[in-house]
Amino acid sequence: MAISINSSDIARLKHLVTEGVRVKQEVEDLNEGLRETVKAVAEELEIKPKLLNKVITIAHKGNLHVHTDELEDIEAILKATGARII
C-alpha cells in the first residue's frame, strides 16, 4: 500500500526530518559530553564509570526502589541456596 503525499505534506515532512536530525545530533553530542564527564570524575574518585552511569540513570528515573527490591530478592536467593555472600 503506497502512501499519498501532497505538497503540504512534503513541506511538513521535510521540516520534521530536518528538526529530527538536528535533535538527534544534539542528543548524541550531549551524551558524548556526559560520557567524558563521567569518565573524568570516575578517574578522579577511583569509581567505575559504570557505577556512576547507573547512579545517574536511577536518579533520572527516580526508581531506586526497583533496584533495592531487586537486590533484596538476589540476597534472599543467595542465602536460600547457601551461596557464598561476600
C-alpha positions in Angstrom: 0.0 0.0 0.0 1.6 3.3 -1.1 1.1 6.5 0.8 0.0 9.6 -0.9 1.9 12.8 -0.1 0.7 16.2 -1.3 2.9 19.3 -1.4 1.8 20.5 2.0 2.7 17.1 3.5 6.1 17.2 1.8 6.9 20.6 3.4 5.8 19.3 6.9 7.8 16.1 6.4 10.9 18.0 5.3 10.7 20.2 8.4 10.1 17.1 10.6 13.1 15.3 9.2 15.4 18.4 9.4 14.4 19.0 13.0 14.6 15.3 13.9 18.1 15.1 12.6 19.1 18.3 14.5 17.7 17.0 17.7 19.3 13.6 17.3 22.7 15.2 16.8 22.2 17.4 19.9 21.3 14.3 22.0 24.4 12.5 20.6 26.6 15.4 21.4 25.2 15.7 24.9 25.6 12.0 25.6 29.2 12.2 24.4 29.9 15.1 26.8 28.3 13.2 29.7 30.4 10.1 28.9 33.5 12.2 29.0 32.5 13.9 32.3 31.6 10.6 33.9 34.9 9.1 32.8 36.9 12.1 34.2 35.1 12.1 37.6 35.3 8.3 37.8 39.1 8.5 37.4 39.4 11.3 39.9 37.3 9.5 42.5 38.5 6.0 41.6 35.0 4.8 41.0 34.0 2.7 38.0 32.2 4.8 35.3 29.6 2.0 35.0 28.6 2.6 38.6 28.3 6.4 38.1 26.2 5.9 35.0 23.9 3.6 36.9 23.6 6.2 39.7 22.7 8.9 37.1 20.1 6.6 35.4 18.5 5.8 38.8 18.4 9.4 39.8 16.9 10.4 36.4 14.2 7.7 36.5 13.6 8.1 40.2 13.4 4.3 40.6 15.8 3.4 43.4 13.1 1.3 45.0 13.2 -1.1 42.0 16.9 -1.7 42.4 16.6 -2.0 46.2 13.8 -4.6 45.8 15.8 -6.5 43.2 18.9 -6.5 45.4 16.9 -7.8 48.4 15.5 -10.6 46.1 19.0 -11.5 45.0 20.2 -11.6 48.6 17.3 -13.9 49.6 18.0 -16.3 46.8 21.7 -16.4 47.6 21.0 -17.1 51.3 18.4 -19.7 50.5 20.8 -21.6 48.2 23.7 -21.3 50.7 25.8 -19.4 48.1 28.7 -17.5 49.4 27.9 -13.9 50.1 30.9 -11.6 50.5 
